[in-house]
Amino acid sequence: MTLTDAPWSRRYRCRSCGAEHEPDAVRWRCDCHGVLDLVGGRVRFPLEEIRRRPRELWRWSEALPFDPGDPAPAAAAMGEGCAPAVTADLGGRPVLTTLEFASPTLSFKDRGAAVLVATASRLGARHLVADSSGNAGTAIAAYAARAGLRCEVFVAASTSPAKLAQIRAHRAEVHTIDGTREDVAAAAVERVQRSEAFYASHVWNPFFFEGTKTWAFEVLLAAAGVPDVVVVPVGNGTMLLGAARGFDELLTAGVVDRVPRLVAVQAAGCAPIHAAFTAGADEVRPTSNEGTVAEGIAIAAPPRGTQCLEAVRRSGGAVVAVDDDDIAVARAELASQGLYVEPTAAAVAAAVGLAGPGDADAVVALPLCGAGIKSPG
Ligand SMILES: [Zn+2]
């Protein structure tokens, strides 16, 4: 293995000014305050070998940012990834769904949290700070507990009680903030700057997408090929940007010859990316949260919003918005087929039924991201 092929040849590159930085335990954005992407490091997909490995996201080791024998992943891992893939009938068409809610903390965020916490350990961090609308904080808290790291989680006071109880159960220090999602993030950043903790942000830290990208790899195997359309919920875009990165890596490695159209789903009550998409704008501007049951995607000022918009457009996809009534109908429809998910997760099903992405014969895949018990009702 040459130096440039080594997993740790990966570097941060700023999306705003292009500056590159070595990953370390304290950097989470560029000096210019731009968001960072991960560049460098060659990925490989020895599929026959991968299929024989245990069913967890770590089977994709040649595409993950760890050296062989690094103990950090094993110290954090709990068998995440490789969610069951089942077909559901949505809007009268068969759709491939992956049951992300069957993950250790009951949401897809485990994919990103496992990789991000292992990265924090690899970089020598002992103290993590995260902010979240619920599921990401839960996942970071759980994996930090697993890896023996101290963890503080900032959440809005309005966060579902079930999610708060789950975070506390993992012995994270919970700080509830009266204010918007942006106020919560600002409080976390202030804490990071005062303590020099590792900012375990699923929004800012690009290592999170190294975990969520494995969803694309697994969909490829489950669908026995590249689906025509994938439909994902989008607030901060952790699932969307992970999926886009995953399919791009498969394309670059020559495993596939095309990528799916990405359909991003927002809640109508808080839809800044949808607003930019429908206006034909190049940049996502902050909006306000008018209220929605889909708390996991109610992000009024997503730091990577423009990046999400670019990923959707590059794929030939679309951004759609669904209202709370549509989400409720879709949630009930999924439950009637045995799949009990939280409202945020049901939004994607609502989008299939309403927007009907692609032609009638298109192969559609979507993640069912969070368990219904996180937000009962
Ligand atoms: Zn910069």
Boltz pocket constraint, residues with backbone or C-beta under 6 A from the ligand:
constraints:
  - pocket:
      binder: B
      contacts: [[A, 14], [A, 15], [A, 16], [A, 17], [A, 18], [A, 19], [A, 30], [A, 31], [A, 32], [A, 33], [A, 34]]
      max_distance: 6.0
